[in-house]
Amino acid sequence: MQLQLNLLEGPVPLEHVLDGLPDDERRALVVALARLIAQVAVPEECDRDE
């Protein structure tokens, strides 16, 4: 399974968006993306079985 975020297909290159954010907001964005990827990669059914 592959999660397609299409982050590179925006009107502004992603690196410019991230560079424009303060450190705490950049960290929060990375954490949110990591949680989203983890939720997609590990379905809830797997969590319930353990």
C-alpha positions in Angstrom: 0.0 0.0 0.0 1.2 3.5 -0.8 -0.1 6.7 0.6 0.1 9.5 -2.0 0.2 12.9 -0.4 1.2 14.8 -3.6 3.2 17.2 -1.4 5.5 18.1 -4.3 2.7 19.2 -6.6 1.9 22.5 -4.9 2.1 26.0 -6.1 5.2 26.5 -4.0 8.0 24.0 -3.5 7.6 22.2 -0.2 11.0 23.2 1.0 10.0 26.9 0.8 6.9 26.2 2.8 8.8 24.4 5.5 11.5 27.0 5.6 8.9 29.7 6.2 7.5 28.0 9.3 8.8 28.6 12.8 10.6 25.6 14.3 7.7 24.6 16.6 5.1 24.7 13.8 7.5 22.8 11.5 7.8 20.1 14.2 4.0 20.0 14.7 3.5 19.5 11.0 6.0 16.7 10.8 4.4 15.0 13.8 0.9 15.3 12.2 2.2 13.9 8.9 3.9 11.0 10.8 0.7 10.2 12.7 -1.3 10.3 9.4 1.1 7.9 7.7 1.1 5.6 10.7 -2.7 5.4 10.8 -2.8 4.5 7.1 0.1 2.1 7.3 -1.3 0.3 10.4 -5.1 -0.1 10.2 -7.1 0.0 13.4 -8.0 -3.7 13.1 -4.3 -4.6 13.7 -4.3 -2.5 16.8 -7.4 -4.2 18.2 -5.9 -7.7 17.8 -2.9 -7.0 20.0 
